[in-house]
Amino acid sequence: MDNNKLGTKPHYQILDGLRGVAAIIVVCFHLAEPLASNHLDNVVNHGYLAVDFFFLLSGYVIGYAYDDRWNKLTIGGFLRRRIERLQPLVVLGMTLGAIGFYFTDSTIWPLIHTVPLWKLMVVMLIGYTILPIPLSMDIRGWQEMHPLNSVGWSLFFEYIANILYAIGLRKLSNKALTFFVVLAGAVLLHYAVTNPNGDVTGGWTLNFEHMRVGITRTIFPFFAGLLLSRIARPVHIKNAFVWCSLLVAAVLFMPRPGGTEQGWMNGLYEAFCIIIVFPLIVYMGSGGVVRNQTENKICSFLGNLSYPLYMTHYVLVYFYVAWVSNHPGITLGQAWPYALLTFSGAIVLAYASLKWYDEPVRGWLRKKWK
C-alpha cells in the first residue's frame, strides 16, 4: 500500500499492478489459443484463470472500498458508481466489435457477410446493456452471449456479483460469510474435479451449463475476496509486486497436468489455484509496499491499462484469429510477428481508449450523477 488516496483510504497500488499483469497474460492467452492444436498444448495453458483472479480482486477491492460506507451509501448510489466504472468500456468494446465485424469474414466465420445490418445493430445495442443475447442472435457462430466482444461474458457475471453484494450479501456477518464462501468453494472444487473437460472454462453461452459454470466461477472468488478484505491483516512482504507477479505468471503459464486421461488432476490444480493461491497472492499484494518511484509508476500504468486492455483487446484478436484460420497449419514461429503486432496494437488501443474515452466519459458521468 502507498500513500496515494482513493477517497479517504490508502490505495493498493500493487494490486492494481497485478491486475495489469494478469490482463497482459490474458491477451497472450488469446493470441496463443488459435495456434494450439487442442486444449492441452496452449503455451499459456491456464490463461483463462485470470478471469477468476479478476473476480477475487474485485471482491477484495469492493469490500475494502464500500463495506464501511453503507451508513451513507444507497444501493442505487453503489450501482451508479459501478456503472460509471464499468459501463463506458462495455459500450466502447461493443461498438469497436461492431465496426470490425464484417472485416473478419474468414474460413472460421464464413457466414459473417450474410448477417444483415439490422441484426448486427440489435446485437450491439443489447451488448451495450451487457445482458446476454440468445443463441438465435449469435451472429459470429461461436455460441457466445456477446459475439461482438467475447470477453463481455465476464462483465455480465461481475455485475451479478456486485448486485448480490449490494442487495444483501454485504450484510452477512464474517461468520456467515465464511460459511457461504466455504460452501461456494466446495461447489467449485466439486465441479472442477468432476467436470469431464477437466477444467473450469465456460460461462460465455446463454444456456444452463454455461450459466452454471459462470456462477460457480464468480461466486467463490468474488466473495472470498470480500471475506479476505474483512478479516486479513496484511503483513509487509518484501518485493511483493515482483513475487506476486511471478506467482500469477506461474499459475497462468503452468502446463496442463493429467493429459486427456486424468482430467481431474487439472481440475484439482485449477481449484487449488482459485481457492488457495489467488487469495494468497492478493494477501501478499495487499501487504506489499512499492519500493521506489519506478515501481510505483509501473503499477500505476498497469493498473490504469488493465480494464481498457481487457475490454478492447479482443476486437483486434478477432482479426488475428481470422488471419490464422486463413493460413491452416501455421506455427507459432511463423505467426509471432503478427501476434506481436496484434499485442502491440492492443496496448496502443487500450491506452488510447483510456485517455481519449474512458477517463473523459467517467469524469462526465461523475459530475452528472453528483
RAUR-V742585 format. One line per field, one symbol per residue. ss: DSSP state (H for helix, E for strand, - for the rest). psi: psi as a letter, one per 20 degrees, with the letter a starting at -180 (. if undefined). A space follows every 10 residues. Layout:
# RAUR-V742585
ss->???
psi->???
This chain:
# RAUR-V742585
ss->----EE--EE --HHHHHHHH HHHHHHHHHH HHH------- ------HHHH HHHHHHHHHH HHHHHH---- ----HHHHHH HHHHHHHHHH HHHHHHHHHH HHHH------ -HHH--HHHH HHHHHHHHH- ----HHH--- ---------- -HHHHHHHHH HHHHHHH-HH H--HHHHHHH HHHHHHHHHH HHHH------ -------HHH HHHHHHHHHH HHHHHHHHHH H-----E--H HHHHHHHHHH HHH------- --HHHHHHHH HHHHHHHHHH HHHHHHHE-- --HHHHHHHH HHHHHHHHHH HHHHHHHHHH HHHHH----- -HHHHHHHHH HHHHHHHHHH HHHHHHHHHH HHHHHHHH--
psi->qajqpodjqq pnhhhghhhh ghgghggggh hhgiiqhaji kpimhkhiih ghgggggghg hggghihjji hiprgggghg hhghghhghg ggghghhghi ghijpahhmi jgiipqhhgg hggghghhij qqqrhijoih jjlqiniinh ihhhhghggg ggggggigih iprhghhggg ggghhggggg ghhiphikaj qrijqmrggh hggggghggg hghhggghhh hpnqqpopkg ggghghgggg ghipqoqibh hmhhghghgg gggghggghg ghgghhirpp hrhghghggg ggghhgghgg iihighhggg gggghimqjq rhhhihhhgh gggghhgggg ghhghifggg ghgghghhj.
